[in-house]
């Protein structure tokens, strides 16, 4: 899921505040459930594993 971005303009406090108010007004905005500590730790392990796979792949294919 992508974060809500009103535009690709530079990120600053004014643009952040405007995007937050715009997002809060949208009725179809989907909110994510808060993940438990166990879910977060599983996600960390998956992310680490994917990073190791990418790193190992680049060792054998340095120009791809």
C-alpha positions as a Markdown table, in Angstrom:
| # | Residue | x | y | z |
|---|---|---|---|---|
| 1 | Unk | 0.0 | 0.0 | 0.0 |
| 2 | Unk | 1.4 | 3.4 | -1.0 |
| 3 | Unk | 1.4 | 6.3 | 1.5 |
| 4 | Unk | -1.0 | 9.1 | 0.7 |
| 5 | Unk | 0.7 | 11.8 | -1.3 |
| 6 | Unk | -1.2 | 14.8 | -2.7 |
| 7 | Unk | 1.6 | 15.7 | -5.1 |
| 8 | Unk | 5.2 | 14.9 | -5.8 |
| 9 | Unk | 6.2 | 18.4 | -4.7 |
| 10 | Unk | 9.0 | 18.9 | -2.2 |
| 11 | Unk | 8.2 | 17.4 | 1.2 |
| 12 | Unk | 7.8 | 20.1 | 3.9 |
| 13 | Unk | 5.5 | 20.8 | 6.9 |
| 14 | Unk | 3.0 | 22.8 | 4.8 |
| 15 | Unk | 2.6 | 20.1 | 2.2 |
| 16 | Unk | 2.4 | 17.4 | 4.9 |
| 17 | Unk | -0.3 | 19.3 | 6.8 |
| 18 | Unk | -2.3 | 19.9 | 3.6 |
| 19 | Unk | -2.1 | 16.2 | 2.6 |
| 20 | Unk | -3.2 | 15.1 | 6.1 |
| 21 | Unk | -6.3 | 17.3 | 6.1 |
| 22 | Unk | -7.2 | 16.2 | 2.6 |
| 23 | Unk | -6.7 | 12.5 | 3.4 |
| 24 | Unk | -8.8 | 12.9 | 6.6 |
| 25 | Unk | -11.7 | 14.3 | 4.6 |
| 26 | Unk | -11.8 | 11.4 | 2.1 |
| 27 | Unk | -14.6 | 9.0 | 3.0 |
| 28 | Unk | -13.1 | 6.1 | 1.1 |
| 29 | Unk | -9.8 | 6.3 | 2.9 |
| 30 | Unk | -8.7 | 2.8 | 4.0 |
| 31 | Unk | -7.0 | 2.7 | 7.4 |
| 32 | Unk | -4.5 | -0.1 | 8.2 |
| 33 | Unk | -4.9 | -2.2 | 11.3 |
| 34 | Unk | -2.3 | -1.8 | 14.0 |
| 35 | Unk | 0.1 | -4.7 | 13.7 |
| 36 | Unk | 1.1 | -6.7 | 16.8 |
| 37 | Unk | 4.7 | -7.0 | 18.0 |
| 38 | Unk | 4.7 | -10.6 | 16.7 |
| 39 | Unk | 3.5 | -9.5 | 13.2 |
| 40 | Unk | 6.1 | -6.7 | 13.1 |
| 41 | Unk | 8.9 | -9.1 | 14.0 |
| 42 | Unk | 7.9 | -11.5 | 11.3 |
| 43 | Unk | 7.9 | -8.6 | 8.8 |
| 44 | Unk | 11.4 | -7.6 | 9.9 |
| 45 | Unk | 12.7 | -11.1 | 9.3 |
| 46 | Unk | 11.0 | -11.3 | 5.9 |
| 47 | Unk | 12.6 | -7.9 | 4.9 |
| 48 | Unk | 16.0 | -9.0 | 6.2 |
| 49 | Unk | 15.8 | -12.2 | 4.2 |
| 50 | Unk | 14.8 | -10.3 | 1.0 |
| 51 | Unk | 17.7 | -7.9 | 1.5 |
| 52 | Unk | 20.2 | -10.8 | 1.9 |
| 53 | Unk | 18.8 | -12.4 | -1.2 |
| 54 | Unk | 19.3 | -9.2 | -3.2 |
| 55 | Unk | 22.8 | -8.8 | -1.8 |
| 56 | Unk | 23.8 | -12.3 | -2.7 |
| 57 | Unk | 22.3 | -11.9 | -6.2 |
| 58 | Unk | 24.4 | -8.8 | -6.8 |
| 59 | Unk | 27.6 | -10.5 | -5.7 |
| 60 | Unk | 27.1 | -13.0 | -8.6 |
| 61 | Unk | 25.7 | -10.5 | -11.1 |
| 62 | Unk | 27.4 | -7.2 | -10.4 |
| 63 | Unk | 26.3 | -5.5 | -13.6 |
| 64 | Unk | 22.6 | -6.4 | -13.8 |
